[in-house]
């Protein structure tokens, strides 16, 4: 089979994985404040030939539920959130080919700063770096970053579009071959091949010239996860690896097809955009063993996990309402966080005005049912992944961990060989850079610009 899936590990620089109860698992390692923790994960992923280890992030801990951080801290609900750059550096120094991606917000950073951070990382890690572009979610983040409240949803994306133009403009400032290192003439670089940006827009002004030469990949890979209508337009314009959440295979096929059409409508080649849904996998030598593992994992979750994370992601305090009290039209319209979750709950519940209990059930926030769950023997799990991949619902998967590092160790030991046997997944890295391993060409200057301009 010529077409092979991409595999991405979905990580957090915090006390738990995406599954907030993971820290309660008896096999979860607790040294998450050390570089060895992340290097251990990186080595496992590289042994499994994963394309990328990708870190999600927030700029605040979940403190919207009950207008307090107490419940989140008491229950360990994603409350430790460390800066990603030192962690990616530590992981990169422990590996040779594994791609490494970090989340940085377009709402709370400056474009020049983000451009310099990721260009520098791409040099230091040999062309293996990706930037996950987000607009952030809630008022807690705003209050940590000198603002009273989060920007409105669509305005965040308008600002982000200009942010991207500035970052990519800076990354294009140095031409290939600009550096000469000509000791004899005393010429370090050709000034005709280094350019000022001179950007003046609605949100940003940034002159340049940029201070980091062109990177091994041309520029870092761009990850995006826009789920709303406006977010999908943004992802179709900029994303190269697009992270999605599908409630089912049937829905996924339709979303995948429609999104690829949006990419083409934006003047880009859909074949150069990898779409990967988030999933969990519980794999073991027998079906019964896998079911026992899952029972232990699911038994660790608590209702407060979901309530705290729903409040965080929807920028709304879920303690304000009783479990069976419907949201009003006005309350639903006012949700400014991840609207895709709101829309998913409305659609799956069949209710125009769902209750808190509906949000918990149909979002499955804080549980391993939030993402599709592949369960069973290596053959079972590979069958399920192949059905999604061959059925044109995705180009690969973003694998979240039920516990660390055991979930990845099990997957690499058991599922990866079965996927390789079927020709669905590669047996070795294609090259040293992330773009090579994703099957993407080296980025060229100006190739991100719309055809009309």
PyMOL commands that set and color helices and strands:
alter all, ss='L'
color gray80, all
select helices_A, chain A and resi 20-24+35-47+65-67+70-75+84-93+111-124+139-144+153-171+191-193+229-238+249-265+270-272+287-298+303-314+318-320+329-334+339-349+356-363+378-390+406-421+434-438
alter helices_A, ss='H'
color red, helices_A
select strands_A, chain A and resi 6-12+52-56+99-105+129-134+179-182+187-189+199-200+205-206+221-224+241-244+274-283+372-376+396-400
alter strands_A, ss='S'
color yellow, strands_A
deselect
rebuild
show_as cartoon
